[in-house]
Amino acid sequence: MFDQLPDELVIQIAKSLNRHDLNSLIRTIHRFARILNPLLDAFVNHTFKDRRTPLQWAAFKGSAALTQSLLGRGADIALQDWHGETALHFAARGGNVDSVKVLLQNGANIAQTNFYYSTALHHASLCNHADVVSLLLDSGADVSRPLYRTVLHRAVRGGHENLARFLLQAGADVSAEGPVEGMRIEAHDIPEAHHHFCDPNAEGAIDIIPGRLVDGPSPVTSLYYAVLEGHESITQLLIEYGIRISPRDHNLKTALQFAIRRGSSRHLMVSRMLIVTRPDVFVEIPGKWGLTSIHWAASRGYVDLVRLLLRRDSRTINGSETDGSGHVPLIEATKNGHGAVVKLFLEAGADPSTEDGKGQSALLWATKYGRLSVVKLLLDAGADHKAERNFSEIPLFVAAKEGHIELVRFLLQVDSNINLSQMTSSGQSIIHQPANRGYDHIVQLFLNAGVDASINNGYGSPLHKAATGRKTVTTIRLLLDAGSDISIKDENGNTPLEAAILAGNESVFTTLLEASSGICIHTGYRKPLLHTAAAAGRDTMVNLLLNIGGDVHLRDEFGTPLHWAARRGDAKSIKLLVEAGADSTAKDSAGKTALYWAAHRGVAASVLLLLQEGVKQRGRVEWE
């Protein structure tokens, strides 16, 4: 790799050598030159990795003398590597003016493109080699030729303001578009690759692929690249030259939307500039999700931008009639809790009761996300908290369901006369969902407000909902203390205890079991609790019930608990029941033993356990 060392480092190495070693090195170099120079003629057009020639290597490294020497020995100036790059491409991207001059003087084609539609002028523009750009233009390069993209695109993408200004002064079309649909975008268009692509001294720079196959965007102007990178001064320059905004970028967003979405200080500055400087040229066309600039600014909470956009076009204030998608700027701000933006919209005349395309109001969205300050703003502006079509959509119900305790407390104060005994179409009251989700503070609020702890419309009580939820032990205790009926049944005939078994909530089951002391665990249920636990495969609950007197011999319409456990294939429950004295040879209503059902289920551990127990009890195996 000695050949890739900078000249300054080579000089320092030479200075560090003593006179004898330095003389030996020089003599060796001369000897190599005398022996190998004749080989240059034979290998002058020899290709190396990626079909690159010595001439291309010399042009990229900036050795004008070697470039001239190779040309004098017959090097083919028009040879292209695997990516269509000629020696002139390499010299231009390396910024080597002298090499470019030599190549042009020897007939290099200044308009030659690589396989990705880039000329030497494109490369020099991307790499900010102003002197090379000037030389190429003086030599006849066409600054306005679009090809894949213009040279102005390249200069802007690289953030090269002075070069962009120079190109515009030289006649570059400020509004030219590219690339077109179906073209490909080059790897060095990714900003991180710029340095290595343009620096001949960077390790492996010559091996960077000049064209990686990546789907390119729809036609865009250079302004797209300016806002993509947040180049404020270049954006100003393009505006001064009368840039027309491309109606859509590759994500079907305008350049202004893209800058707002990026959201960095640079991009927000560019956004303000676009709005303030030339508001007449920026036509609002909805993007892929039907969102315009004011939607994005509202959703991000950019108060200043929203204010500027409203001044530009106040018709956007209610949104849906301008973008055709049902999205409303006020609701976008509401969802994200941007109170200052919501206040700005309301002061500008936005309808506080506006709805989106799904019929959801701003107040409902604010409630769902727990935006208390926004809810207050909307109510103060006249939003109707009783206007929803279904009880499940009123703000208080939604706030309770989502667990927003402060919002629930506030809404109870706003409407102290609300009927808290109402039911939704699915038979749920306002306390059911908080009970199911373990929002005990909200449950307590409703109980204090007079909600019946046993309220039931055939679909179960709050206690049923709490029994099937998670982390609801505290809620269970609150409901029990408030007098909730532990024996009440839901639409399937299950009590809260049975609901807890079916849901597998052991802690809830234990709490309910403790509260039901004195109640017979064998009767009053769809089937005895021990049967239910065995059928559900809840071995821990089976054990609890056995410890408080569960009868292993009790039969329901099907059979004993052991039959249910075997039918389930639950070896742990089978073992507990057998150890408690269950008869493994007893037959169910169909005349089948537990062993039959275990074998039918195909659980080997259950079958083995029952085989051993059958032999122990009867001295033989009874399959049926």
N, C-alpha and C positions, 0 to 999 in steps of 0.2 A: 504494500500500500504506500511505498515511499513516493510514488509518482503523484499521489493525491495530497501530499503535504503542501501547505502554503509556502510561497517563496520565502517569506520572512523566517519561517521555522527552519527551512533548509539552510539559509544563511547562518542562523544561530548554531545549527549543528556543525557546519563547516568551521565556524570560528572556534568551536570547542575542541577541534582536532589539532594535534601538533603538526608541525610542518611536514614531517616525514609521512604521516598517515594521510594528510591532505593531498600531497603529491601522488601517493600511491592510488588514492581514490580517483584523482583526475586522469592519471595514466590509464587506469582500468576503464573509465568511462570512454576515453578516446579510443581505446582498443575495441570496446563493444561497438562503438559507432562505426569504426572502420569495417568491422566484420558484418554487422547487421544492416547497415545502410543499403547495400545492394538488394537485401531481401524486401525492402520497402516497395520496390518496383513490382515484385512478384505478388505481394500481399496487400497492395495499396487499396484494393476494393474487397478485401477479405471481410466477411461479416462475422461478428461475434454474437454475444447474447442478444436476443430479440432482433437479429439481423442488423445490428448497428455496425457502422464502418469506422475505421480510424479517423476519417475526415469528420464524421459527426462527433466523435469523442473530442477531437482537437477543437472543433468549433464551440462545443459546450464549455470546455475548460478555458477558452479564451486565448489559445495559442495561435495568434495570427500568423506568425512565422511558419509554424508547423502546418497550419492550414494551407498557406501559400505553397509550401514545399510539397505537400501531398497532391495538390492540384497540378503542380508542375510535373509530378511523376505519373499523372494519368488518373487521379482519383475522380470517380464519377460524381459530379455535383448534384445529380438528380436522384440518386439512390434513396429509397425510403426504407425505414425499418418496419417492423410488424404493425406499427400503429400509423404508418404514413408520414412519419416525421423525416424531414430532410435536414441536411446540415444547416440550412438557413433557419429552420425552426429551433434547432439546438442553440445556435449562436444568439438568436433573439431572446430566448427564455433565459439564457445565461447573462444577458446584458453586455455582450462583447461587441462593442462598436467596431473595433478594428477587424475582427473576424467577419462581421456582417459586410463591411466595406469590401474585403477581399472576395467574399462569395458573390456579392453583387457585380463586382468588376469582372468576375469570371463567368457571368451569365446565369446566376441562380434565378429561378422563377419566383418573383416576389409575390405572385398571386397563388402559388401552390398551396393547397390545403392538405391537412392530414386526413385520416379516415373519420375524424370527428368534426370536420368542417371548420377547422381553425387554420389561419395563416400565421406567418411569422409576426405580423402586426398584432394579431390577437394575443399571442404569447407575450410580446413585449408590453402590451397594454395591461395584461393581467399582472405582470411582474413589476410594473411601475418603472420600466427602463425608458425614461423620457427621451434620452439621447438616441436610443435605438429607434423609438417611435418616430422621432423627427427625421432621422436618416431615411427610414423606410418611406415616409410620406414624401420627402424630397425626391425619392427615387421612383415615385409613381404608385405607391400603395394606395388603394382606394379606401378612404376612411368611412365611406357610407355604404359600402357593399355589405348587405346583411348576412349572407351565408347562413350559418347555424345561429349565430348571434352576432351583434355588431361589436366592434372594438370598444365602443363606449360602454357596453354591458360589462366587458372585462375590467375596464378601469374602475367603474363604479363598484363592481363586486369586490374588488381588492381594496376599496377605500382610498383610491388615489385621486384626491381632489384636483391637484394642479394638473395632472395628466388629463383628467376628464375635461377641465377647462380648456386645455390646449386642443384636445380633440374636437370640442364644440366650436372653438374658434377656427379650426381647420375644415369645418363643414360637416361634422358628424350630425346625423339626424337624431335630435333629442327624443323623438317619439317613436323611433323604430322599435319593432317588436321581435321577439325571438326567445327561446327556440319555439318551434311549432309542435303541435300535437304529433306524437309518434317518434320524435327525434330522441336522441340520447344525450345525457348530460355527462360532462367529463369529471374524472376523479379530482383533478386539481381545482375544480370549481367549489370544492369543499374548502372553506377558509383554512382549516388546520393543515392542508396539504400545500398551501401557497409557498411557504418558506422553503421547503425542501424542493419543490418543483422549480423554483426560480434561482436557487443558490447552487452554483456549480461546485462549491466547496463542501456542501452538506453531504454527509455520508449516505451513499446509495441514491443520490439525487438523480443521476442519469437513468436509474432503473425505475423511477416512478412511472406508472402507466399513465399515459396522457389521455386515455379514454376508457373509463370503466362503464360498463353497460348498466345504467340506472335510468328508470323512467323519468323523463323530463317533464317540466310543467307546461301548462298551456301558454299561449303567447303572452309575454309580459314585456313591458318597457323597462328601461334602466332604472326607473323610479322604484320598481319592485325590489331590485337588489339594494337600492339605497335604504329603503325602509326595513328590508330583511336584516340588515346589519346595523341599523340605527345610525346611519351616517348623516348627521344633521346638516353639516355645511354642504355636502354634496346634494342633499335634497333641496336646499335653498338654491344651489346653482342650477339644478334642473328646472326648478320652478321659474327662475329668472329667464331661462331660455324657452319657456312656454311648453313644458312637458304636458302631454295629455295622459291622464291616468288610464291604464288598461282596465276594462270593465270587470275582469275577473282574473285572479291569479290561479295557481294550480289547485288550490283548495276551494275554488269558487268564492274567494273573499276579495274584497277590494284591498288595495295597498293600505288604505287607512285602517281598515278592520284588522289587518295583519299586524300593523304597528301597535294598535291598542291591545290586541291579544298578547303580544310579546311582553308588554308591560314594564320593561326596564326604563330607567330615567332617560336613556337615549331615545328609546322608541316613543315614549310619551312626549318628549320634546319635538320629535319629528311629527307626531300626530297633531300637536297644537299648531305647528307650522303649516301643515297641510290644510287645516281648517281655517286658520286666520288669514293666510296669505292669498290663497286662491280658492275660496269657497265655491266659486261658480263652476269649476271644472270637475268637481268630485260628485258624480252622480251616485246616489245610494242604490245599489243593486244588492238584494239579499244574497247571502252566501249559502253554503250547502244546507245549513240547518235553518234557513230562513231568517237569519239574524243580520241586522245592519250595524253600522258603527255605534249608534246610540244604545243598542242592546248590549253590545260588548262593554262599552264604557259604563253603563249602568250596572251590569253584573260584576264588574271589577271594582266599582265604587269610586270612579274617577270624577269627582264633583266638577272640577274645572272644565274637563272635556265635555261633560254632559251640558254644562251651562253654555259652552261655545256652540255645541251642536244644536241646542234649542234656539239660540240666536240665529243660527244659519237657516234652520227650517223648523218652525214650531209645530208643523203638521206631524212630526214624528212623535209627539208627546204621548199619544195613545197607541202608537205602534202598529197594531194589527192591521189597520187599514192601509199602512204604507208598505208592509213587507209581505202581506198576504198569507202568513203562516200561522197566525193566531198568537205569536209571541208578543208580549207587551213589555216595553222598557220598565214601566213601574213595577211589574211583577218580577222582572229579572233582578232589580235592585232589592225588592222585598225578600226574595228567596235567600239572598246572600247577606241580609241584615245591614245594608248600607243606609242607615237612617238619614244621613245628610243628603243623599241622592233622592231618597223618597220624599223628603221635605221639599227639595228643589222642584221635583215633578208636581207635587201637590200645589205649591205656590204658583207654579206656571199654569195651573188649570187642569191637571190630570184628573180623571174620574176616579175617586177612591174606591168605587164599587166595580171597577172594570174587571172583566174576566178574560182568561186566555182561551185558546181554541178548544180546550177540553171542558170549558165551563167552570173552571176553578177561579175563584176571586183572589185578589191581592191579599185580602184579609185572611182567607183560608190558608194561603201559602205562608204568610207571616206566622200564623198560629202553628202550622205543622212544624216549622223549623224553630219555634220558640223565640221569635223575635219580638220581645215584649215592647221595646221602645218603638218599633215600627207599627205594632198593633195599636199603640196609643196614638201615633200620628194619624193612622188611617181612620180610627174611630173619631178623633177630633175633627177630621176633615169631612165626616159624614158617612163613612162606610157603615152599612147596616149589618150588624152581627146576627140578625134574625132572618136574613134574606135567603139563606140556603134552602134548597128544595127538600132535603132529607135531614132528619135529626142527626144522622151520623156525620153530617157535613157542617154542623154549626161549630163555631170556633171553640166553645167550651168542651164539646165532645172530642174534637181533634186534639186539643191541648192535653186533655186527660189521657187520651190514648197514647200520646207521644211522651208523656211523663214530664211535662213542663209545669212544675209546681207553682212557681211565681205567676205564671200566666194564668193558671187555673184560679189561683187566689184573686187575681185582678179581675178576671171575667165574672167570677161569682159576685164581686162587688159592683160591677157594671150593671148586671141584671139580677138583682136579688129575688125577682119574682119568677124566674125561669122554672118551668115544670121539670124537676129532676127525675120524675117517675116515667118520663116518656121512653118509648122503646123504638129501636130501629126496625127496619123491615126484617132483619134476621133475629129479632127478639132479644137484643142486647140493650141494657140500660147504660147510663153514663158511667156506672161504677164497674161494669163487667170487665172491660179491657184493662183499666188500671189494676184490678184484682189479679187478672191473668198474668200481667207483667211484673207484679210485685212492687208497684208504686204505692207503698204503704202510706206515705204522707198524703198523697192525693186521695186514697181510700178514706183516710181519717177525716180529711176535709169534707168529703161528701157525706160521711156518716154524721159529722157534726152539723151538716146542713139539712139533715133529716131524711137522707136516702135510706130506704128500707134495706137492711142487711140481707134479707131473704127474698128480695125482689126476684120474681121468676115469671116468665111468660111461656113456660113449657120447654124452653131450651136450656134450663139450668139456672141456678142462682149464682151470685158472685163467688160463693164458696166452691161451687163446681169449677169455675174458671180459675180460681186460685189453686185448686187441687191439681189442675193439669198444667200449671205454669212452673217456672223455675225460680228458686230463691224467693219463695212466697210464704215462708213459715210465719214471718211477722204479720203479713197480711191476713193469714189464716187466723191468727190469734186475735187480731183486731175485729174481724168479722164475727168470731165466736163470742168475744166479749160484748159485741153489739147485739147479740141474740140471734145470729144466723142459725137457721134450722139445719142440724147436721143430718137429719133423716129425709130431707126433701129430695125429690127425684127429678132427673132431667128427662128429655124427650125419649131417651133410650131406657128409662127405668133405673138408671144408676144413681146411687147416692154419692156424695162427695168422697166417701171412703173408697167406693168402687172406682170412681174416677181417678183417684190417686194411685190405686193399684194398677189400673190399665195404663196410666201415664208413667209408671215406674218411679214416682216421687217418694222415696223412702222417708225423708225427713218430714214431708207433709203428711204422709200416711201415719207416721209415729205420732205426730202432733194431734191429728184427728182421732187416732185410736185412744190416746190419753184423754181427750175431751169426751169420748163416747163411753167412758166407764159406766157400767150399770146397764148399758144397752146390750141386748143379746146379739152376739156376733153370728148366730146361726140362722136367725129369722129376720124378716123385714127387708130382705134384699132380693134381687133378681135370682141370685143363687147364693148360698152361704159364702162368706168372705174367704174362707180357706180354699174353697173350690175355685173362686175367682183368681186368687193369688197363684194357685197351682196351674191353672189354665193359662195364665199370663207368663209363667216362668219366672216369677218373682220370689226367689228362694229366701231372701232376707225377710220378706213379708210373711212367707210361709212359716218361718222360724218364729217370728213375733207372735203370730196367731196361735201356733202350737203352745207357746209359753203361757198364753193367757186362757188356755182351755179349748183350743180348736179341736173338734171331733174328727179323727181320721176315718171313722166308720160311717159318718153321716153321708146319706145319699141325696143327690138331687135327681132331676128327671133323667140324667144320663148315667151317673154312677158316683163313685167316691172321689175324694181329692186325688188319690193315687192314679185313678183312671185318667183324670185331667192332666196330671203331670206327665204320665207316660205318653199320652196323646201329643203333648207339647214336645216331648223328647228332652225334658229338663232333668238331667241326672242328679243335680244337687237337690232339687225339691224331692225327687224320688227317694233319695237317701234319707232326707229328713223325715219324710212320712213313714218310711219303713222302720226307721229307728224309733219312731213314736208309736209303733205297733200296727201300722196299716197292714191289712190282709192282702198279700200280693196275688193270692189265688182267687180273690173275689171277682165275680163277673158283673159287667155293667148291664144296662137295659137291652143291649143287643146280644148279650151272652158272651162277650169277649172279656178276656183278662187284661190286666195292665201289661203283661208280657207281650200279648198280641199287638197292642198299640205301639209299644216301644219298638218291636221288630218292624212293624208297618212304617214307623217313622224312620227307621234305619240308623238309630243312634246306638253305636256299639256299647258305650259305657252304660247306658240305661238297660240294655238287654242283658248284659253280663250281671249287673246288680240284681235284676229281677230273677234271673236264672238261679243265682246263688241263694236268694231269699226264698224262692219257691221250693228248692230242694230242702232248705233248712226247715220250712214250715210244714211241708207235706211229704218230703222224702222223694218227690218226683216233680217233673216239669209238666205244667198244664198250659198249653199254648192258647186254648180256648175254653 
